[in-house]
Amino acid sequence: MAKDHGPSIKNDEQYEELRKDGMSKEKAARIANTPDSGEKGGKAEKYEERTKEELYKKAKEVGIEGRSDMSKEDLINALRNH
């Protein structure tokens, strides 16, 4: 059972796990106090399922240089490594 870290920590079990993994107290507390922080996200469509035009628009939005000369695969790699 997780130790009670007081009212400032909303999810004591998650906080302890993050601290055990080497995270700072401040960062672990921020994550443990975020609503739904333990739930899986992933609601965005996968890059592979998007069109080249959609990927280009996303690359433009985040400021990736040279995007006009990139293939769909290049755009995916650039977006993942941005």
Secondary structure, 3 states (H helix, E strand, C coil): CCCCCCCCCCCHHHHHHHHHCCCCHHHHHHHHCCCCCCCCCCCCCCHHHCCHHHHHHHHHHHCCCCHHHCCHHHHHHHHHCC
